[in-house]
């Protein structure tokens, strides 16, 4: 998800996703916003990763593989 969604804030979206008790959904923020306060807040809300753009393909694939490994062990 990008922090710059137009129909609701990313904070509202994170809260709605985390409110689903029956299923854990991985949330990865991909954005150009590099502000410590924002990064801290979304991690406190339960996001799984925060990626600054632009992102190289190899880094993207490595992050996805890490999340997949975590899902298999969780």
C-alpha positions in Angstrom: 0.0 0.0 0.0 1.1 3.6 -0.6 0.6 6.2 2.1 -0.9 8.4 -0.6 -4.2 6.7 -1.1 -7.1 9.1 -2.0 -10.3 7.5 -0.7 -9.1 7.1 2.9 -6.0 7.7 4.9 -3.4 4.9 5.1 -4.0 5.0 8.9 -7.7 4.2 8.4 -6.9 1.4 6.0 -4.3 -0.1 8.3 -6.8 0.0 11.2 -9.5 -1.6 9.1 -7.2 -4.4 8.0 -6.0 -5.1 11.5 -9.6 -5.2 12.7 -10.2 -8.4 10.8 -9.7 -11.0 13.6 -10.1 -14.1 11.4 -7.1 -13.5 9.2 -3.7 -11.9 9.4 -2.9 -9.9 6.3 0.7 -8.7 5.7 0.9 -4.9 5.2 3.8 -3.5 3.3 4.0 0.3 2.9 5.8 1.4 -0.3 6.2 5.1 -0.5 8.5 8.1 -1.0 7.6 9.5 2.4 10.7 9.4 4.6 9.6 10.9 7.9 10.5 9.3 11.2 7.2 10.2 12.8 5.1 8.5 10.0 7.3 5.4 10.0 7.1 5.0 13.7 3.3 5.5 13.7 2.6 2.9 11.0 4.9 0.3 12.7 3.0 0.9 15.9 -0.2 0.3 14.0 1.1 -3.1 12.9 2.6 -2.9 9.4 5.0 -5.6 8.5 7.5 -3.6 6.4 8.1 0.0 5.2 9.9 0.4 1.9 11.2 3.7 0.5 10.8 4.2 -3.2 12.3 4.0 -5.7 12.9 0.3 -5.0 15.2 -2.0 -7.0 13.7 -5.2 -8.2 16.2 -7.4 -6.3 15.4 -5.7 -3.0 11.6 -6.0 -3.7 11.9 -9.7 -4.4 14.1 -10.2 -1.3 11.6 -8.5 0.9 8.7 -10.5 -0.4 10.7 -13.8 0.1 11.4 -12.7 3.7 7.7 -12.1 4.3 6.8 -15.5 2.8 9.3 -17.3 5.0 7.9 -15.5 8.0 4.4 -16.7 7.1 5.5 -20.3 6.8 7.0 -20.2 10.3 4.3 -18.2 12.0 
